[in-house]
């Protein structure tokens, strides 16, 4: 049996396409929750959820305040809020200041998921145009989590995965088309 209790993913510019490709290949038998932060610039992520659901083998839903984190579900961070996970494994939303110019922040999510699951997580950092997620990825690795970074040469925007590699390193640096296979191997 694997030791990973949750998967968390972060992306920005180019993220919709990247998430669609990954979620289309993630095994439908995955029992871990998949918690996603994607910078969209939109005030509503319902369209993002709908577009991801068309490709995902797992159900996709927007995370909401006090809702339980459910295994086998892709939970998407809502726009305008940091997404946190409480020790009771329920979602909490925060309007604290932006981190790395972003709310929701990938750094905040990665740290919160790491704490909630006591480091038993796989964190994935993909395409994006800023460094959000790099510090969070370092936190994940420092607390026993497993870091997967998209090979920057396969990213629509290389800044985010490159920052992740520069600041945190990675347990696996793989092209976009290998991320789902890596997750399936780690989590099943």
N, C-alpha and C positions, 0 to 999 in steps of 0.2 A: 504494500500500500504506500502511496506517495505521502510526503510530509507537508505538502502545500495545501493551505486552507482557503486561499483566495487568490484571485488574479486581479491586478489593477493596471490600467492602461492610460497613457497620456499622449496627446498629440495636439497640433495646432494647424498651421497652414498645410493643406493637403491631407488633413486628417480624415475627412469623410471617405475619400477613396481608399485610404490605407485601412481604415476600420472595416469598410465593406469587404475588402479583400481578405483580411484576417478572419473576420467573423463568419465569412462564407466557408472557411476551411476548418474552423474549430469544431471538434467532434461534438455531436449532439448529446453524447453521454457524459459530458463534463458535469461534475457535480458541484464544483466550486462556484461561488459568485464571481462575476466579472464586473468590475467597477471602473467606469470610464469617465475621464475628463477630457473634453475636446473643446478648445477655444473656438467659438463659432462667430462671435461678433453679433449674434442675434439675441433678442430679448426672450426667445422662446426656443426650447430644444425639441418640441413635439415633432417638427418636421425632420430633424436629425434622427430622432427615434424611429420615425416611420421609414425613412430611407435606409437605416441600418437593419430594421426588421425584415425588409425585403430580401436581404442577403444572408442574414444570420440564421444559423441552425438552432440557436437558443432564443427564447423570448427576450424582447428588448422593452425596457420601460424607464421612464424618468424617475429618478430617486426623489423621494419626498420626505419631509420632516416626520420623524418618529416611525417611519415604515421599516419593517424588518429587512435586513439583508438576506436575500434568499439565494440558495445554491441553484446552479443551473440557469440563472437569469443574468442578462446583461443590464446593469443599472447605469444610467447616464446622468452625470451631474447636471443639475438645472442651471440655466443662465443666471448670472448675477449673484450667485451664492457660492461660498466655499462649501464643499461637501466633506463632511466628517462622519466617522463611524464611532459610536459610543461603545463603551465596554460591553454593553448589553447586545451588541451587534444590531443596533438600529441606526438609521441615518439621522444626522443633525445638519441643519443648514446654518451658515454664518454669514453675516454681512460685514465682518471685520475687513480692515483695509486690504486693498489688493496686494498680492505678493507676486513679484516678478511681473508687475504691470497687469496682473490677471486676477479675475474672480469669476469663475472658479479657478483655483490654482492647482496645478499638478503637484507642486511641492507639498502643499497642504494636504491634498488627498493621499499621496504616497506615505507621508508621515503618519497620518491618522489610521490608514489601513494597516500599516506596520504595527502600530501600537495596539490596535484592536485585536489583531491576530497574532500578537507576540512574535512577530518576525516570520511567521510561516506563510509568506506570500511570494508570489512571482509578480514583479513589476516590469511593465513593458513601456519603453519610451520610443516614440516614433517621430515621424516628420513634423517639423514646426519651425517657425521663424524667430523664436527667442530662446532663452535659456531656462524657462520654467520647466521644472521636472528634474534638473540636474542635481540640485541640492537634496531634493526628496529621494532621488535614486541613491545618493551617497548614504542617506539615512537608512534606507532599505537594506543596503549591503552591510552597513555597520551593525545592524540588528539581526543578521542571519537570513535575510531575504535573498531572493535570486533575481538578478537584474538582466533583462533582455533588452538590448538596444538595437534598433534598426540600423543596418549598415548605412551610414550617411550618403554613400554614393547611390543608394537606391531610393532616397527620400526626395519628395518633391521640394521640400525645404530642409536643407541639411543642418541648419544652425542648432536645432533642438537635440537631435541625436548626437551631434558632434560635441555639444556642451556636456551631455551626459557622459560620453566617453572621457572627455577631458577632466571632468570634476569627480566622477564616481567610478569610472571604468565600467566593466560589464562582465557578467558570468558567461554571456553569449552575445556576440555581435553578429547578426545574421541579416541577409537581405529580406525585404518585405515579404517575398513569397515563401520564406521559411519560418516566419514567426508563428503561424498557426501550428505547423508541425512540431515546433519546439514546445509550444504550450501543450499540445496533445501528449507529447512524450513525457513531459514533466508531470502532468496532472491526471493521467489515466493509469 
